[in-house]
């Protein structure tokens, strides 16, 4: 496929957006004008316009928007700080500030946690609830992945090996011996690989490693995501999913898996669920004030869900091949920069795996498989949790995460702090 053909899909997408943006702007303004009008025709028109706006609007990268946190019995300001910068990723700290000396000292003593966000379509802001909850008791850092269409070609490609090396860079910068790492979904594989390579080289490794809902061994309880990868060849993915970034973006010419294609794939996994959600949204906007709270919840969720980024082609194809087709980590055949990944060399890092009982993206047992690989970690320093009633997103966001899963994560991190 030539570069011109590669760019054509992007060009068509840009043309589509040029038509949809005025529609989205008009429908929003018209809907706002009808607020407070309780006549039946006005309510129906308002609901129609609001729904049209949601369907046609562009969804840019959201802000984390975490400005305050409650910790040690006090509310304090939270400030985002860029700690390190890689062309494809920023390491961001959510620094909690307190003027009160006792509280400031308590904050400084809290465990340091690196949250490795997934690079699988959505921005790191998808973990907003994860981060906000962790800030109650931890000094939190997050990998904020950059949209590949915004990375100049001169910066080179970004592969799965590069992902592993980037995670190692951040772990070393934060100090492995005093660090706890949480990997959510996709990064369970490269993070486990990064720690294993560090252990194999005799480096310090993090005090604890929490893996949540990821494809450590995608052969177990395969889902539609897994079946898609095994039913097609790598050449099929390269031909059908990879496109060139057109002019107008910093990454002009870069081969990527475009975010708008990923969003289509996400939506088609559960089309009935999304259709039902939008139907309820129409009803809530029709109800006016009575449905305002639930309508706002819908908008907040889909502002995040519909905001997607492009992934570099090398990384995307590496992930399809090594994680979902070769199962290289689980089979012991994964090689990163000429060094074989050996999870059995990890011995001093405590391991916690978490799965959702109703996860339709990473099936039951896929994350738990890490225990079969990390054989040198003592059993008393390993734990597995199946969260009943939880789907994929529920294990790191929402009420069950905050009330049932987070307390277990907090206790595990505290135990790892005490053990070492």
N, C-alpha and C positions, 0 to 999 in steps of 0.2 A: 504493500500500500504506500503510495507516494505521499510526500508531505502535503501537497495540495489537497489530495483526497482526505487525508487525515484532518486537515483544518476545516473541511467543508461542514462537518457535523457541528463544530463550534460556531461557524458562521451562521448556520441555520438557527442554532440556539439563540444567537445574538439578535437575529432578525425577529424571532418569536418574541424575545423580551422587549424589543422596540415597539411591538404592537401591544403587548400585555401591560407594560408599565403605565401608559395613559389610562387604560381601563381600571387598573388597580387604584390609581390616584383618584380618579373620578368616583369610583364606587365607595371609597373610604369617605370622601368629603360629603357625598350625597347621603350616605348612611348616618354620618355624624349630624347632619342637619335635621334628621328625623328623630333624633334622640329626644325623649320626653313626650312625643306625640303618641298617645295611646289609642288612637282610632285604628280600627281593624285594617283598613287598606294601608295605612302608614306603617303599622307593625309588620305586615307581610312584606312590604317594599323594603323596609329597613333590614329585615332578616335576609332577603334576597341579595341586597347590595352588600351587606356585611360578608355573606358567604362568597359572593363573587370576588370581593377584595381579597379574602384569604386564599382563594384558589389561584388568583392571577398575580399576586404580589411577589417580588423578589425577596429572598431571605438571605441577608448578609450574615457574616460572622457575628454572633451575639457577644456582648461583654460578659465577663464573669459577674460583675455587679456585686461583689461581696465587699461591703464597706464597713461592716460591723460584725463582731462576734461576741458571744458571751462565754467567758472562761474564768474559772476560779472565782465564781460568784460575782463577776463584774462585767459590764459591757464595755467594749473597747473598740477603737478604730482599727480597721484592717487596711493595709496599704500593699498594692501589688508592686513587687520589685523584680526587675530582670537580673538574675544572678549570673547567667551564662547565655551565650547566643551562638547557635549553629545555623548555617544557612537554611536548614529545614526544620529547626526546632528552637524554641526559647525555653530556658529553665526559669520558671517564675516562682517567687516566694510570696506567700500571703502573710506578710509580717503583721503581727498583732502589737499594738502600741498601748502602753499604760504609763501614766505619770506617777502612779502610786508605787513606791519602792518595793513593798512586799509582793504586790501582784506582778510587777515587772520581773522580780526574782523567780517567782513561780513559773512565769511564762518561759523564762530562759532555761528552766530545768525540765520543761516538757520534752518528751521524745521527739526526735526529728524524723519526719516521714516524707518520703518521695513517692508521689502518686504518678505512675506512668500511665498516661491516658492512651486510649486506643487510637491508632492511625488506620482507620477502616471506613472512612467516609465522613463521619461527623467531626466537628471541632472539639477540642478539649473541654470546652464549656459544657458539654454534655454531662460532665462530672461536677457541675456546680454544687449539687446537693451533697455529693460525696465530700467535696472540699469543705463546704460550710459546716458540715457535721464534724469532720475531723478537727476543725479549728477549735472546738471546745476544749480539747485536751492535748493538742499536738502543734508542733512547729511544722507547717505544711509547705511542700514544694511540688510543683506540677510541670510535666512536660507539655508545653503548648506548641503543637505541631503547626507548621506553616503550610498554607495552600501551595501546592507544587506549581500552580500556574503563575505564582508570584516570585518564583525563584529563577533567576537568569540561568540560561543554559551553560554559561561560563562556570557556574559553580559545580558542574558535573552531575552525574546521575546519583540517585540515592537508592541503595539496595537494602535487602534484609540484613546483610553483613554490616552495612553502615548504621542501621538501626541499633544493632547490638553494640557496636563501638560507641555510638552516641550515648546509650544508656550507661555503659561503663564509664564514660567520661564524666557524666553527671554524678554517678555514685562516688567516684574518686574525689570529685570536687567537694561533695558534701561530707565526705569522710565515712567510708564503709563501716568502720568499727562502731560508729555511733549512729547508725542509720537503719531505719525500717523502710522497706519497699513494699508498695501495694501496686499490683498490676491488674488492670481491669480489662477483661475480655481479650482482644487480639494480642496485647503485649505479654500475656502469660508465657508465650513461647520465647520471644527474643529476650525477655527479662530473665527467665530461667536459664537460657543459654548464656547470657552475659555473666550471671553469677557463677555458673558452672565453669566458664573459662577462667574467671578470676581465681576460683578455688583451685583449679588445675595448675595455675601458674604460681600458687603459693601466696596470692594476695589476700589481704583481709576481705571478708565478705560481710554483707549486712547482717545486723543482729536478727532480723526476722524478714521473712518473705511471705506475703499474702497474695495468693493467686485467686482471682475471682472470675468465674464463668468464661474460661478460655479453652482453646483447642489444643491442649498439651498432647492429647492423643485423639485425633478426630476420627479414628476408626470406631470408637465406642459410641453407641447410641447415635448413629449418624442422623443429621437433620437435613432439611432441604438445602441449606448452605453447603453442607458436605457433599451431598449427592450431585449438586451442580458441578462442583470441582472434579469429581471422579467420572462424571458422564461425558466430559469434554476433554480434548487434548489441550496441551499448553498452547499449541499453534492456534487453536480455535479462539482461546482467550486473547492471544496477541492480535489476531485478525479482527475480531469483533469488538473488543473492549478498549483497545489502545488507540488514542487519537493525539494529534499534535495541537499544542496551544497556538492559537492564531495571533496575528498582530494586535496590538492594543493592550497586551499584558507583559509584565516583566519577564515572564517565562516563555516568551514567543519562541516556538520551535521545539519546546520540550515535549517528549512523549509521555502522556499521562493516561490514567484511567479517570475520566471526567466525573466530577461530583454529581452532575445532573443525571448521568447514567446510573450512578449508584443509588440515587434517590428513587429512581424508577424501580430498581431492583428491590430496595427496601420496602417500597409501597406494595409491590406485587406479591410479596411474601404473605401479607395479610390484608388483601384488598377489602374483604368484608368488614373487618374491624375498623379500617380507616373510613369506609363509607358510612358506617354506623356513627362514628365519632363526628363526622361532618354533618350528618343528619341531626344529631342531638344539638350541635352548635347552632344550626338554623333555628331549631325549636327554642333554644335558650335566648337567642337574639330576638325572636318573636315575642317571648314572654317579657322582655324588657328587664326591669329591675329585679324581678323574681328569678331570672336566670343569669344575672350578671356575673355572679361568682363562678359558676361552672363554665360560662363562656370564657371568662378570663383564664381559667385553668387550661382550657383547650388551646387558647391563643399562646399561652406561655409554653406549653408542651410542643406545639407545632412550629413555633418560632425557632426552637432548638432542633427539632427533628428534621425540618426542611432545610436547615443551613448545613451545607455539605462542602467539602473541599476536594480538590484533585489530588490523586496520589501519583507519585513518580512511577513510570511504567516498570522500571527495574524492580522496585520494591514490591509492587503489586504482583508481578509475574513470579518473582521469587517466593512470595507468600503462598500463592496458589500451588506452585510446584512442590516446595519443600514441606509446607505445613499440611496442605490438604490433599496432595497427590502421593507424595513419597512418604509422608509421616516420619520425616527424617529424625526429629528429636526422639520420638517414641521408639524408633527402631535402632537408635544409636549410630546412625549414619550421617548425622548432620556435621558438616565441616564449615567453619567460619574463618576466613582468611588463613586457610591451610592448617587450621587446628581443629581437631575433632572435639565436639561438645560432649562432655562426660559429667552428667548430673551426679553420678555416684561419688564424685570428688568433693561435693558439698557436705561439710560435716558440722560446722559451728553455727550455721544459720537455721533458726527455727522456721518451720514450714506450716502454713495454714492455707487450706484450700476451701473455697466456698462455691457452691453450686445452687442454682434455683431449680426446684423440683419440676417447674413447668417451663424451663428454658427451651425455646424452640430454635435457638441459634447455636449454642454450645450444649450438646446433649449431656445427660447425666453420665458421669464417669470420665468425661473428657478432661476435666481439671483434676479430679482425684487421681488420675494416672501419674501425676507428679510424684506421689508417694512411692510408687513402684520404681521410679527412676532414681530418687534421692535416697538410696539405701544406707548411706553412711550417717544420715541424721538420726539420732536416737529416737525411738518411738515416743518417749515422753516429751519430746520437743516437736512433735508433729500432731496436727489436728485436721479433721475434715468436718465440714458442716453442710448439710443439705437444708436449704431454706424452703420450708413447705409453703405452698401457695404463691411462690415467687416465679415470675418469668425472668427473662434476661435482664431487663432494665430494673426490675424490682430489687435485685440484689445490691445495687449501688445507688438507688434513688427512690425516694418516696417513704411512706410511713414504715413499711417493714424494714427497710434499710436503717432508718433512724432509730426505731424502737426495738428491733429484735437482732439485727445483724451487727450494727455498729457496736453495741455493748460487748459483743463477743470479740470483735476486732480489737477494741480498746483493751480488754482484759488480756488478750493474747500478746499484744505489744508490751503491756506492763510486765507480764510474766517473762518475756524475752529480755527485757531490761534487767530484771532481777536476776535471771539465770546467769547472765554474763557479767 
